Amino acid sequence: MTGNSDGEFRDENDFRKFLQHAMDNAEGWAASSWSNPFKHDRIVEAMAQIVRTCVQLFNRGFQSFCQKSIQVNDTLKEFAKKEDEFKWGWWRKGEPLKHDDGTWVGNDAPSLVETVYLEGSGIIKHDYLTIPDPIQLDTVVFEQNGVEALMGVATAGQLDSICSVPWMDPKMTSSEFGASVLDNSIDANRWQRLVDHVRIEEIREFAEGQETNLFNPVLLYANQDDVSLNDTGNNHRQVIVPFNFLHNRFGVFTDYFPLPEDHDNRPIWIIDGQHRIRGFGSSKRGSRTPIPFVLVIGDGSAEHVSKVAKIFTEINTTSKELHVLHKIYLNYRFGMVSKLGDYRFKTENGEPVFDPEGIPIPLESSRHHRRAYELALYMASVENSPIFSSIQFQAPAGVNSNPVWVSDAYKWMGTTTSWFSTGIYSKDKSDTYCKKECLNFFLAFKELCDSWPGGDSKWHVGASSNKQLLQRKGPFPVLLDTMNYLVKKIIEDTTVERPISVDKFKRFLEPIKWVDWTDQRLTKSRLAGQNNTNQKHLNLWIQTAIENGHSYSKSEILDASEESVAGKGIIALPKRNQISLKSTESFPVLRSMQVKIEMPIHCTKYTWQVQSGHDDDFKAVEIIKDDITEEDSHSILTITPEHITAECTHIKIVVAFDNGMGTAYSGEKVYSRNSNDE
């Protein structure tokens, strides 16, 4: 059959389907899971080229054979997790969205000729031979807390055909997101989370059940300029939604075609319930199921859009379905208060009050949250930042994690928020230099990494593979902790100018200059994990090295036998120090005895382990916090007569020293009732 060979199309409709699915995958790669995440460092330009080529083919028109379409398809294969998913003809697969009677799923308009679910765009696309008659919604007017709204019922297919979702662009890079939020250029009408394709499928399957119902209303918003309103008496109002938003593409009228200049222009916004409308709307049974809705009519002003977005935020801010990164953005963008904290800003006449840089001025109670988030936005978006475009701010459902990311906004704020409340940037005046100072620290650390002989840099901006240790999500907070530690140390000299300069940071970082953060003995060690122990280990090692003030060679730093030596042995266990008797009593018969041990550096935790008994019958002795004191770098354990039984003749004591590399044990010390310690 014609169309089975690469580059061949069966007819114009087949060609149109290829273009729309190819462009949907190319434009929506960040919103779907077909692409290989290990090739994302090259995917942006490749997908942009696919779109440009498809636009050329669209403008040229149908040809039964097209060489350029092969190039488009080969590029999709190159970046796919599985090449077979793009075997020629792949766009023809899938069950058509049709009813059993052969009509297309949708609003049941006689002119509806095709319904397609485009996963990349998260859109159910409808094509019509002619522009259908307007949808008429009969509603009842009600008011709640001063907000007028309309309540009615329509089929899911009808609502799906006139509703869109104002979601944020998932293709925005970390740097684009940061810059657009900071300069307030991010589209105020785009704040929803991306649709979850898996959830749509689950709801679609649910909607096909014979006894399924959907009684909880969806929440919608419409600009008064996009609809007609007719009062019909008795507090009823008819809402008329015309289809003048359709585009003419390939001889049909469509609500969406994935050309760069096209958007989903269906006029009514889904504020809450996008998965219900899309899931039921793409189901044979569900599309004809009447579902309740609440519709808010607005004037399209920024103030009104902001109020609607706040409604969405308030509905979803405690929802498990809404990712914490999206919650943080919504709280920041619209000045909300939630369990995540206070993000409010100053307002006048309902509008934000901006500082000279165009950033909303926070309240005293919200400053620490807003400034910590803004610091992340800045560090991800300023072009000379060593972590440029490397902080995650969005987490669309089903989208692969980008291996470039070193952290996300939530984890970043978990470390830095306290800087702006009680820490290094607690004073309002620090707002003028905190961003630059943070940038200077990272520039200083990168310059240190760049100073190896032969240009062998240990830090590559935007690295997605073979990343050095501190560019990995688990250990990355150590850099923030190091900056916090260094700022405190440097400003002990009250004459230091702020922001602290790159050179000043470099001088203090000199003792860790020759740490090869790319060496596999580090990157494949336990220190590369995502846990508190490895972070504590690295923080201890770095800070003791800086306090020591000497710079050692790579071999000394990576020598596992250099236990508890400041500036050396980063992958070493703690030194195995030995227990000694501190008290005159060598056994707790009538009075307590005390033993001590020197605490080794690079030890994140230690545990006294005590057993008491006689012959071969020994049992563990419970040691509580009150039994242990610390004095002059020593730990002292007190063992009382109550710790042992009358039959006890011996006590065995050992200390376990832990750090990120594991556990080291002191020698076992045995104390006897009738003799000196053994």
ZIZI-V869972 format. One record per backbone hydrogen bond with DSSP energy under -1.0 kcal/mol. NH is the residue of the N-H (numbers start at 1). CO is the residue of the C=O. Records with the same first field share a line. If there is no record, write none. Layout:
NH=CO / CO
This chain:
4=1
8=5
9=64
15=11
16=12
17=13
18=14
19=15
20=16
21=17
22=18
23=19
24=20
25=21
26=22
27=23
28=24
31=28
36=79
39=36
40=37
42=39
46=42
47=43
48=44
49=45
50=46
51=47
52=48
53=49
54=50
55=51
56=52
57=53
58=54
59=55
60=56
61=57
66=7
71=67
72=68
73=69
74=70
75=71
76=72
77=73
78=74
79=75
80=77
81=34
85=82
86=83
87=84
90=87
92=89
93=90
98=96
99=103
102=99
105=97
112=109
113=127
114=127
116=125
118=123
122=118
123=118
125=116
127=114
128=253
129=111
135=241
137=239
139=237
140=151
141=235
142=149
144=147
147=144
149=142
150=295
151=140
152=293
154=291
156=289
157=287
159=155
160=156
161=157
162=159
164=268
167=165
168=192
172=169
177=173
178=174
179=175
180=176
181=177
182=178
183=179
185=180
186=180
190=187
191=166
192=166
200=196
201=197
202=198
203=199
204=200
205=201
206=202
207=203
208=204
209=206
218=292
219=272
220=294
221=269
222=296
224=298
226=223
228=240
230=238
232=236
236=233
237=139
238=230
239=137
240=228
241=135
246=243
247=254
249=252
252=249
253=128
254=247
255=126
259=257
262=259
265=263
268=162
269=221
270=164
271=219
272=219
277=273
278=274
279=275
280=276
281=277
282=278
283=280
287=283
288=285
289=286
291=154
293=152
294=218
295=150
296=220
298=222
305=301
306=302
307=303
308=304
309=305
310=306
311=307
312=308
313=309
314=310
315=311
316=312
317=313
319=316
327=323
328=324
329=325
330=326
331=327
332=328
333=329
334=330
336=331
338=341
341=338
343=336
346=361
348=351
351=348
353=346
355=359
358=355
361=353
363=344
367=363
370=366
371=367
372=368
373=369
374=370
375=371
376=372
377=373
378=374
379=375
380=376
382=378
385=382
388=385
389=380
390=387
392=407
399=396
405=402
406=390
407=390
409=392
412=408
413=409
414=410
415=411
416=412
417=413
419=416
420=417
422=418
423=418
425=419
426=423
430=427
431=428
432=429
433=430
434=430
437=433
438=434
439=435
440=436
441=437
442=438
443=439
444=440
445=441
446=442
447=443
448=444
449=445
450=446
451=448
455=452
457=455
458=449
463=460
469=517
471=468
472=469
476=472
478=475
479=476
481=477
482=478
483=479
484=480
485=481
486=482
487=483
488=484
489=485
490=486
491=487
493=490
494=492
496=493
505=501
506=502
507=503
508=504
509=505
512=509
513=510
515=512
517=515
519=516
522=519
523=519
524=520
525=522
528=525
529=526
535=531
536=532
537=533
538=534
539=535
540=536
541=537
542=538
543=539
544=540
545=541
546=542
547=543
548=544
549=545
557=553
558=554
559=556
562=559
563=561
568=565
569=556
570=557
572=569
577=575
580=596
582=594
583=594
589=587
593=639
595=637
596=580
597=635
599=633
604=658
605=658
607=656
609=654
611=652
612=619
613=650
614=617
617=614
619=612
621=610
627=624
628=625
629=636
631=634
634=631
635=597
636=629
637=595
638=627
639=593
643=640
644=641
648=645
649=613
650=613
651=671
652=611
653=669
654=609
656=607
657=664
658=605
659=662
662=659
664=657
666=655
669=653
671=651
673=649
678=670
